[in-house]
Structure formats: structure tokens, C-alpha cells
Amino acid sequence: MYPSWEGRRPIDTMSRLEWAEAQLAELELLTSMFPSRRELELTDQLAVAQLRDRAEGSAPAERPAALRPQFLITQRVESAGAATIVSLSCAYPSEYPSVLPEITVRCAGLSRAQQTQLHTALNTYLTENGQGEVCVLLAVDWVKDNLQFFINKSLTAAPAPRKEPSPRTEEVFSRLWIYSHHIYNKTKRKNILEWSKELGLSGFSMPGKPGIVCVEGPQSACEEFWSRVKVLTWKKIMIRHREDIPLDGHCEDSGTVDSIESLRKFTGFDEAMFDPHGNRGNHMDLGQLYQFLNEKGCCDVFQIYFGIEGR
């Protein structure tokens, strides 16, 4: 599960043990989400071993770390039919998450000026949305969502090469799996239902803590839905996972061309409740959520959301 430090004492009084526990928990989550070394490379195993000793109490927790865990996350970002490779070089200050991690983004499609602007925007976003909590995944998702904007600025600044007229835009089916720290507000819940139906999207939303939203349909409609939702006031919201399927290919099994309707896993869009419980009735039965996803053929997403296999 995405680590949360809500309910703990204020971040400015977190102990070195709590810092170590938070860092180790995030590293374990990152390792589960990016199992391939091409996606996640721990560049200093000794620093990770020291961190584990501190978090597990086998080393003095109050002694400053001699080494800082450092790692490299590499992602392939698809946009407008083209793939871009982006890398995030990350290092944990000993006081993280009370302070922000050190993150450097590298991408061949960015000029030096645009790379500087991206870093500034990322740091501003993390300061506003990730201060006091583990936030490397938040940074990865933000970079994936915003990278194309900065690449386009680089292309606009450079002399435009002469090119032939582009062929018609390829139609793409998308399915977005959105994670929110919580969804309580009745107005937001109403907006989610109304916007999904307005845009012809199917899927579901699960209010409570955490909040989950899945929308599927034409990529342009999914992107419009996300652009509306993400600008609302949230403690934390991100696209945890996405599926993009071009519609100009043939199904391997049937040999027929895929269509939007044939790829949908949900009929219509509804708010889903799974045995609400807790003092405020804001926690859902995750076992029932898993069964629901399993019935829809989406059970693999459960592990992406929570870092554990459902049953």
C-alpha cells in the first residue's frame, strides 16, 4: 500500500528511526512496482543495507547515516504515437520525508533550458503536494503526465524542420486507473459521475480512503476527464496506472479490428461501495474490491494500487 504518515506526530519532530522506516517502506514499494532493473536500479546497495539496519533497529537510529540511498528510475513515456525515455535520479536526504528528496530528471528530448524549467515546476509541485510524505512515486507520475508539455516547448523554441503532412491521427483506447488519498466531498463525487457520463466513459469510482477512479474509452475523452479532475483540490491524486491500445491493429485471437466498445470492461459508470466501515464509514472492504476487479478481468491492478496480491 502507498505509505501514509497521516496520524503520526508532526513531521518536524519525526525521529531518525521514523525517517528510516519511511524510506525503507517506499523503497520496497518501488521495488514491487518496478521489478525490472531496466526500470529501477539501486546504485548503492551498501546504503540500502545501512538503511534497512536502521529501520529494523539493528543499528543506532540516532546516528546520522554515512551513506544515502540512491537509485535510478527509468520510464518509457508514450505520447502522440512516439516513445520517449525519461530517467529520474533520486537520492534520500537523511531527514526525508521531512524534507524533499533530491531528484534529477534526464531526457534527451529536452533542451537544457527546458530541463531547468521542468525541475523548477517539479520542485514546486512536490513542495505543495508531497512535503512531509514519501513522494517519489508522486514525482514519477507528475513527470510522466507533464513531460510532453516541456518537450513541445523545446520543439517550439527550435527551428521547425520541414515535414510532410501527417497522416490521420491514430485512434487509441485508454483506461486510466486514478488513485486519490481520499474521496469524501459530495460535489467531487457528483462531478466524477457527471463528467464520465458527459464524455462517454465507462468505469467506476470508489469513494472513501483511499479513493479509486477508473475511466475507459477514447483516449481524448479520458485525457479531458483527467484534466478536469486533477485541478480540483486534493490532498493527493495521481494516475497510478494506464492502458493505451491503438485501434488500427488486429486482435491476435480473432483477427478482427479492435473497437472502443469491444475493449471496454465496464458497462456504464457507477459509484461502487464495498461494505463501508470505520468510525466515519469511509473505509471499504478491499477483499470485496478485489473480487469486483477480478470479475471484470482487472485483478492485476489491485497489486499495482496496494503493492500486495489480492485474494
C-alpha positions as CSV (number, residue, x, y, z in Angstrom):
1,M,0.0,0.0,0.0
2,Y,1.2,3.5,-0.8
3,P,2.8,4.6,2.5
4,S,1.0,7.2,4.5
5,W,2.2,9.0,7.6
6,E,-1.2,10.6,8.5
7,G,-1.8,10.3,12.2
8,R,1.9,10.3,13.2
9,R,3.4,13.2,15.1
10,P,4.3,16.4,13.2
11,I,7.0,15.9,10.6
12,D,9.4,18.4,12.2
13,T,9.6,16.0,15.3
14,M,9.9,12.8,13.4
15,S,12.8,10.7,14.7
16,R,15.6,9.2,12.6
17,L,14.0,5.8,13.1
18,E,10.8,7.1,11.5
19,W,12.7,8.6,8.7
20,A,14.5,5.3,8.1
21,E,11.2,3.3,8.3
22,A,9.5,5.7,5.8
23,Q,12.4,5.5,3.3
24,L,12.6,1.7,3.5
25,A,8.9,1.3,3.1
26,E,9.0,3.5,-0.1
27,L,12.0,1.6,-1.5
28,E,10.2,-1.7,-1.0
29,L,7.1,-0.3,-2.7
30,L,9.2,1.0,-5.6
31,T,10.9,-2.4,-6.0
32,S,7.5,-4.1,-6.2
33,M,6.2,-1.7,-8.8
34,F,9.4,-1.6,-10.9
35,P,10.7,-5.2,-10.6
36,S,13.0,-4.9,-13.7
37,R,16.5,-3.5,-13.3
38,R,15.8,-1.5,-16.5
39,E,13.1,0.3,-14.6
40,L,14.7,0.6,-11.1
41,E,18.4,0.4,-10.4
42,L,19.6,0.7,-6.8
43,T,23.0,2.4,-7.3
44,D,24.4,1.9,-3.8
45,Q,23.5,-1.4,-2.2
46,L,25.6,-0.7,0.9
47,A,23.5,2.4,1.6
48,V,20.3,0.4,1.3
49,A,21.7,-2.2,3.7
50,Q,22.6,0.5,6.2
51,L,19.0,1.9,5.8
52,R,17.5,-1.5,6.5
53,D,19.6,-1.9,9.6
54,R,18.5,1.4,11.0
55,A,14.8,0.8,10.2
56,E,14.8,-2.6,11.7
57,G,16.6,-1.4,14.9
58,S,19.9,-3.4,14.4
59,A,21.9,-0.2,14.0
60,P,21.8,3.0,16.2
61,A,18.8,5.0,14.9
62,E,20.0,8.3,16.2
63,R,23.4,8.3,14.4
64,P,23.4,10.1,11.1
65,A,23.8,7.9,8.1
66,A,27.2,7.8,6.4
67,L,25.6,6.8,3.1
68,R,22.4,7.9,1.4
69,P,20.3,5.5,-0.7
70,Q,20.4,6.5,-4.3
71,F,18.5,4.9,-7.2
72,L,17.6,5.5,-10.8
73,I,14.0,5.1,-12.2
74,T,13.7,4.8,-16.0
75,Q,10.3,5.1,-17.7
76,R,9.1,4.9,-21.3
77,V,6.5,7.7,-21.9
78,E,4.2,7.3,-24.9
79,S,2.7,10.4,-26.4
80,A,1.3,11.2,-29.8
81,G,2.4,7.8,-31.2
82,A,6.1,8.4,-30.1
83,A,8.0,6.9,-27.2
84,T,10.4,9.0,-25.0
85,I,12.7,7.6,-22.4
86,V,13.0,9.6,-19.2
87,S,15.1,8.9,-16.1
88,L,14.8,10.2,-12.6
89,S,18.0,10.0,-10.5
90,C,16.9,10.0,-6.8
91,A,18.7,10.4,-3.5
92,Y,17.3,10.4,0.0
93,P,18.5,13.1,2.4
94,S,18.7,11.6,5.9
95,E,15.7,13.7,7.0
96,Y,13.4,12.6,4.2
97,P,10.4,12.6,4.2
98,S,10.5,15.7,6.4
99,V,12.4,17.3,3.6
100,L,12.0,16.7,-0.2
101,P,14.1,14.0,-1.9
102,E,16.8,15.1,-4.4
103,I,15.5,14.3,-7.9
104,T,17.2,15.0,-11.2
105,V,15.3,14.3,-14.4
106,R,17.1,13.5,-17.6
107,C,15.5,13.3,-21.1
108,A,17.2,13.5,-24.5
109,G,14.2,15.4,-25.8
110,L,14.7,18.4,-23.5
111,S,16.9,21.3,-24.0
112,R,19.0,22.5,-21.0
113,A,16.6,25.4,-20.5
114,Q,13.5,23.3,-20.6
115,Q,15.1,20.7,-18.3
116,T,15.7,23.5,-15.8
117,Q,12.1,24.7,-16.1
118,L,10.9,21.1,-15.6
119,H,13.0,20.8,-12.4
120,T,11.6,24.1,-11.1
121,A,8.0,23.0,-11.8
122,L,8.5,19.6,-10.2
123,N,10.0,21.0,-7.0
124,T,7.1,23.5,-6.7
125,Y,4.6,20.7,-7.2
126,L,6.3,18.4,-4.6
127,T,6.6,21.3,-2.1
128,E,2.8,21.9,-2.4
129,N,1.7,18.2,-2.6
130,G,4.4,16.0,-1.2
131,Q,6.1,17.8,1.7
132,G,6.2,15.6,4.8
133,E,5.3,12.3,3.0
134,V,7.1,9.9,0.8
135,C,6.7,11.3,-2.7
136,V,9.0,9.6,-5.3
137,L,6.0,7.9,-6.9
138,L,4.2,11.2,-6.9
139,A,7.2,12.7,-8.8
140,V,7.3,9.9,-11.3
141,D,3.7,10.3,-12.1
142,W,4.0,14.1,-12.4
143,V,6.9,13.8,-14.8
144,K,5.1,11.2,-17.0
145,D,2.0,13.5,-17.1
146,N,3.9,16.7,-17.9
147,L,7.0,15.6,-19.8
148,Q,5.4,16.1,-23.2
149,F,4.5,19.7,-22.4
150,F,8.1,20.6,-21.8
151,I,9.3,18.6,-24.9
152,N,6.8,20.6,-27.0
153,K,8.2,23.8,-25.6
154,S,11.7,22.7,-26.7
155,L,10.4,21.8,-30.2
156,T,8.7,25.2,-30.4
157,A,11.8,27.1,-29.4
158,A,13.9,25.2,-32.0
159,P,13.7,25.9,-35.8
160,A,10.9,23.7,-37.1
161,P,12.1,21.2,-39.8
162,R,10.1,21.0,-42.9
163,K,8.0,17.8,-42.9
164,E,5.3,16.1,-44.9
165,P,1.7,16.4,-43.9
166,S,0.9,14.0,-41.1
167,P,-1.4,11.0,-41.6
168,R,-4.7,10.9,-39.8
169,T,-4.4,10.8,-36.0
170,E,-4.4,7.3,-34.7
171,E,-7.4,6.4,-32.6
172,V,-6.4,5.0,-29.2
173,F,-8.5,3.3,-26.5
174,S,-7.4,4.2,-22.9
175,R,-8.1,3.0,-19.4
176,L,-6.9,5.3,-16.6
177,W,-6.6,4.0,-13.0
178,I,-6.6,7.0,-10.7
179,Y,-5.6,7.0,-7.1
180,S,-6.6,9.6,-4.5
181,H,-5.6,9.8,-0.8
182,H,-9.4,10.1,-0.2
183,I,-12.7,11.0,-1.9
184,Y,-15.2,12.3,0.6
185,N,-16.6,15.5,-0.9
186,K,-20.1,15.1,-2.3
187,T,-19.5,17.8,-5.0
188,K,-16.4,16.0,-6.3
189,R,-18.2,12.7,-6.3
190,K,-21.1,14.2,-8.3
191,N,-18.6,15.8,-10.8
192,I,-16.9,12.5,-11.3
193,L,-20.2,10.8,-12.1
194,E,-21.4,13.6,-14.4
195,W,-18.2,14.2,-16.3
196,S,-17.7,10.5,-17.0
197,K,-21.2,10.2,-18.5
198,E,-20.8,13.5,-20.4
199,L,-17.6,12.2,-22.0
200,G,-19.0,8.8,-22.8
201,L,-16.6,7.0,-20.4
202,S,-17.3,3.7,-18.6
203,G,-15.7,2.5,-15.3
204,F,-16.3,3.2,-11.6
205,S,-15.4,5.3,-8.7
206,M,-14.8,4.1,-5.1
207,P,-15.2,6.9,-2.5
208,G,-13.6,6.8,0.9
209,K,-10.0,6.4,1.9
210,P,-8.2,5.6,-0.4
211,G,-10.3,6.8,-3.3
212,I,-10.1,5.0,-6.6
213,V,-11.4,6.0,-10.0
214,C,-11.3,4.0,-13.3
215,V,-12.3,5.5,-16.6
216,E,-12.1,3.9,-20.0
217,G,-13.0,5.0,-23.5
218,P,-11.4,7.1,-26.3
219,Q,-8.0,8.5,-25.2
220,S,-9.1,12.1,-25.9
221,A,-12.1,11.7,-23.6
222,C,-10.0,10.1,-20.8
223,E,-7.4,12.9,-21.0
224,E,-10.2,15.5,-20.9
225,F,-11.7,13.8,-17.8
226,W,-8.2,13.7,-16.1
227,S,-7.6,17.4,-16.9
228,R,-10.8,18.3,-15.1
229,V,-10.4,16.1,-12.1
230,K,-6.7,16.8,-11.3
231,V,-7.2,20.6,-10.9
232,L,-9.7,20.1,-8.1
233,T,-8.4,20.5,-4.6
234,W,-6.9,17.1,-3.4
235,K,-4.6,16.1,-0.7
236,K,-3.0,13.7,-3.3
237,I,-4.2,12.4,-6.6
238,M,-2.3,10.7,-9.5
239,I,-2.7,8.3,-12.4
240,R,-1.4,5.1,-10.8
241,H,-1.6,3.0,-14.0
242,R,-2.8,3.5,-17.5
243,E,-3.5,1.3,-20.5
244,D,-3.4,2.6,-24.1
245,I,-4.4,0.4,-27.0
246,P,-4.1,1.6,-30.6
247,L,-7.2,0.7,-32.6
248,D,-5.6,0.2,-36.0
249,G,-4.3,-3.3,-35.2
250,H,-5.9,-6.7,-35.3
251,C,-6.8,-8.8,-32.3
252,E,-4.4,-11.7,-32.1
253,D,-7.1,-14.2,-31.1
254,S,-9.9,-13.3,-33.5
255,G,-8.1,-11.4,-36.3
256,T,-10.7,-8.7,-36.2
257,V,-10.0,-5.0,-35.7
258,D,-10.5,-3.8,-32.1
259,S,-13.2,-1.2,-31.4
260,I,-13.8,1.0,-28.4
261,E,-16.8,-1.0,-27.3
262,S,-15.1,-4.4,-27.6
263,L,-12.3,-3.2,-25.3
264,R,-14.5,-1.9,-22.5
265,K,-14.5,-4.0,-19.3
266,F,-17.2,-1.9,-17.6
267,T,-20.8,-1.1,-18.6
268,G,-21.6,2.5,-17.9
269,F,-20.1,4.4,-15.0
270,D,-21.2,3.9,-11.4
271,E,-20.1,4.7,-7.9
272,A,-19.0,1.4,-6.2
273,M,-19.3,0.8,-2.4
274,F,-17.8,-2.2,-0.7
275,D,-19.2,-2.7,2.8
276,P,-18.2,0.8,4.2
277,H,-16.9,0.6,7.8
278,G,-14.8,2.5,10.2
279,N,-15.7,5.4,12.5
280,R,-16.7,7.6,9.6
281,G,-17.8,4.8,7.3
282,N,-15.0,5.8,4.9
283,H,-13.1,2.6,4.6
284,M,-14.1,0.0,2.0
285,D,-13.6,-3.8,2.2
286,L,-10.6,-4.3,0.0
287,G,-11.4,-8.0,-0.3
288,Q,-14.7,-7.1,-2.0
289,L,-12.9,-4.6,-4.2
290,Y,-10.5,-7.4,-5.3
291,Q,-13.4,-9.7,-6.1
292,F,-15.1,-6.9,-8.1
293,L,-11.9,-6.3,-10.1
294,N,-11.4,-10.0,-10.6
295,E,-14.9,-10.3,-12.1
296,K,-14.0,-7.5,-14.6
297,G,-10.7,-9.1,-15.5
298,C,-8.7,-6.4,-13.8
299,C,-7.3,-8.1,-10.7
300,D,-3.7,-7.3,-11.6
301,V,-4.4,-3.7,-10.9
302,F,-5.0,-4.5,-7.2
303,Q,-1.3,-5.2,-6.7
304,I,-0.4,-2.0,-8.6
305,Y,-2.6,0.0,-6.2
306,F,-1.7,-1.6,-2.9
307,G,1.6,-3.5,-3.5
308,I,0.1,-6.8,-2.4
309,E,-1.7,-9.6,-4.2
310,G,-5.4,-9.9,-3.6
311,R,-7.3,-13.0,-2.7
